[in-house]
Amino acid sequence: MSGTPEGPVHPEPPETPQTELAVTERHAEACATRQTDLVPDPAPGSLGTGPRPEFGTRLHPEPGTDTGTGADTGTGPELRTDRRAAELRDYHAAFRAAQLAMAVVDQDGLVVAANDSFGTLLGTEAGALREQAAADLVDLASDGRTWHAYREVLRGRRSRFRCTRRLKHPDGRSLWAEVTVSPVPESRRVLLSIADVSDRRELQARLRHLQMHDPVTRLPNRALFFERLSSALEAAAQDAAPETAPAGAGSSYESHEPHQSHQSHESYGYGRTGRIGLCYLDLDGFKAVNDTLGHRVGDRLLAAVAARLTECADSDGYTRSGGHLVARLGGDEFAILVEDSTGTEQLADLARSVLRALQDPFDLGGQRLSVSASIGVVERTAHGTTATALMQAADTTLYWAKADGKARWTLFDPERNAHRMTRQALSSTLRPAVERGEFGLEYQPLVDLADGAVRGVEALVRWNHPQFGSLPPNRFIGIAEEDGSIVELGRWVLRTACRQARQWQKDHPRERPIFVSVNVAVRQVWDSDLVADVAGILAETGLAPHLLQLELTESAVMGSAGRPLQALKALSDMGVRIAIDDFGTGYSNLAYLSRLPVSVLKLDGTFVRGFQDEEHPNPADELIVEALVQLAHRLGLTVTAECVETSGQAARLRRIGCDTGQGWLYSRAVAPDRIAELIGAEPLRV
């Protein structure tokens, strides 16, 4: 066995004959002739050192005896010394004959004496173990933490130390030994004892295997996976930081596997890269297998999938020693843990091999099944991460793989994850933000292309978020539609915009009033009484119905039926104008368009951007826009072009016959007071 980390251990100078463990008759007689005070009481079974007898015992007087001279009772010092010598011989005999392997070790770690059981355990004579380093005999110096704790007991700074070691028996078999080291009271020596716990360990191992493995696939289960993952991350933290000493003086140290994690990571090559990887996958459509063919077939499929995953992990070309941990986390979810990853390419190759392995049909007793899997792949530096963070990233990436179409693998993207986290933060605070008044409106002019006058404005909501600043609608409108807060937010936008339009009308009574255009989500039509809301707000603000325009997307309007269509007709009958936003990007069902209560078409900006190259115009772009404008006019609709950015675009749209334009050429979305300045001002001629 290897030596101790601190180099060879030198024995301490020999003490007087009275300190030797082997008590002889000559020694007993010498003790009987000495007229000395009695030594203090030791702990039962303790082994003493120093100028007193070896076992440090003191014979207690019998009840009723004289504790003085003992002249009349026959219990004088000579008799007490004889009893002490006899007791010493009894202790010595018990030590020699004990089935428990024991040895007395001095403060330098050298064996002073060992019993026969200790010698038998190591396959040698007990006497041959004298002055040998006890740490070498029972493998206490194989890792720093155990060695440090052992040395602390030798120095009298700890009350006890216990660990479990795997030792080599002389007959060649291995055995598990529980090693206990404790100081001998009132002595500088320690008692080392060894108990064979192999049977207990074997039973514990069997029970642990049942507890830590999935009965269907026989793979490690969720508990063992997280134990292994946590152990790997803990080892990475220890590699990155200097090892700290165990607890302070006087405490006990007990470990049943003092270097288990260390052995595990060495055997799998962990620690050479400082990185960790994870493939987190589940089967696409596995529930249908259980529902149609039964759980027995489903279990057989899971076992077959587990076998292929294990084969992929074992055949990974990047693996230096051992294999990767393949675990079933529950249901149809599996994980492959790569504790010594070399980079994202290794994980990507592993994910590709898994997908290829699962492509071949499974033959399950006459049932041929084909399955696919979605895989989330995470690879990162192990130090600084946690098991929770790693699994959250893997779960998120698996969700992306599912959302992107399934039967694929997706690599974790920090930027995409940051966007998701931001979206989640916005989602959790959006509804209270409406109540707190964190939203505001800006307005973008709608300009008559013929004379450059401002005919109306589109109200655009902004979220003045306390953490993320001013957010445009595309950052939160989709979230509001998902969680239903769009109803309350839309009602606030509608009321605020109508109140502002009415205020402009009051401030400029001699000018032609401008209309305000407000975006409406389809969910507002389904989840609220939009007609009643509009009627109530118009009555509350005093705004005329023809000065309000509601914008709905083309897909929402073209697909409307039942209640939405009835609501649009009721609003149109009320005098409110209905506009189709982003026209040309959705269904474009022109036949259906004639039956909708629509007043305005807003051409999507993609059509207008085709006009940007003024030197080399595309005749097809102009022909398409011209056809749409003419069709709209024949249906009695007006046309607004979005994203007008250059005077050349405006001129071509004017020549085609487009009615109004909206874009940065005229103005960005501005505050209400800026719109007030444009009302009655000179036309915006470009």
HELIX and SHEET records of a PDB file:
HELIX    1   1 PRO A   17  THR A   19  5                                   3    
HELIX    2   2 GLU A   25  THR A   33  1                                   9    
HELIX    3   3 PRO A   77  ALA A   97  1                                  21    
HELIX    4   4 ASP A  116  LEU A  122  1                                   7    
HELIX    5   5 ALA A  126  LEU A  129  5                                   4    
HELIX    6   6 ALA A  134  LEU A  137  1                                   4    
HELIX    7   7 GLY A  144  LEU A  154  1                                  11    
HELIX    8   8 SER A  198  MET A  212  1                                  15    
HELIX    9   9 ARG A  222  ALA A  240  1                                  19    
HELIX   10  10 GLN A  260  SER A  267  1                                   8    
HELIX   11  11 PHE A  286  LEU A  293  1                                   8    
HELIX   12  12 HIS A  295  ASP A  314  1                                  20    
HELIX   13  13 THR A  344  GLN A  359  1                                  16    
HELIX   14  14 ALA A  387  ALA A  403  1                                  17    
HELIX   15  15 PRO A  414  ARG A  436  1                                  23    
HELIX   16  16 PRO A  473  ARG A  475  5                                   3    
HELIX   17  17 ILE A  477  ASP A  483  1                                   7    
HELIX   18  18 ILE A  486  ASP A  507  1                                  22    
HELIX   19  19 VAL A  522  ASP A  527  1                                   6    
HELIX   20  20 LEU A  530  THR A  541  1                                  12    
HELIX   21  21 PRO A  545  LEU A  547  5                                   3    
HELIX   22  22 GLU A  554  MET A  558  1                                   5    
HELIX   23  23 ARG A  563  MET A  574  1                                  12    
HELIX   24  24 LEU A  590  LEU A  593  1                                   4    
HELIX   25  25 GLY A  605  ARG A  609  1                                   5    
HELIX   26  26 PRO A  619  ARG A  634  1                                  16    
HELIX   27  27 SER A  647  ILE A  656  1                                  10    
HELIX   28  28 PRO A  672  LEU A  678  1                                   7    
SHEET    1   A 6 VAL A 111  ALA A 114  0                                        
SHEET    2   A 6 ALA A 101  VAL A 105 -1                                        
SHEET    3   A 6 VAL A 190  ASP A 196 -1                                        
SHEET    4   A 6 SER A 174  PRO A 183 -1                                        
SHEET    5   A 6 ARG A 160  LYS A 168 -1                                        
SHEET    6   A 6 SER A 252  SER A 255  1                                        
SHEET    1   B 5 LEU A 325  GLY A 330  0                                        
SHEET    2   B 5 GLU A 333  VAL A 338 -1                                        
SHEET    3   B 5 ARG A 275  ASP A 284 -1                                        
SHEET    4   B 5 SER A 372  THR A 381 -1                                        
SHEET    5   B 5 TRP A 409  LEU A 411  1                                        
SHEET    1   C 2 PHE A 362  LEU A 364  0                                        
SHEET    2   C 2 GLN A 367  LEU A 369 -1                                        
SHEET    1   D 9 GLY A 469  LEU A 471  0                                        
SHEET    2   D 9 VAL A 454  HIS A 465 -1                                        
SHEET    3   D 9 PHE A 439  ASP A 448 -1                                        
SHEET    4   D 9 THR A 660  GLY A 661 -1                                        
SHEET    5   D 9 THR A 638  ALA A 641  1                                        
SHEET    6   D 9 VAL A 600  LEU A 603  1                                        
SHEET    7   D 9 ARG A 577  PHE A 583  1                                        
SHEET    8   D 9 LEU A 548  THR A 553  1                                        
SHEET    9   D 9 PHE A 515  ASN A 519  1                                        
END                                                                             
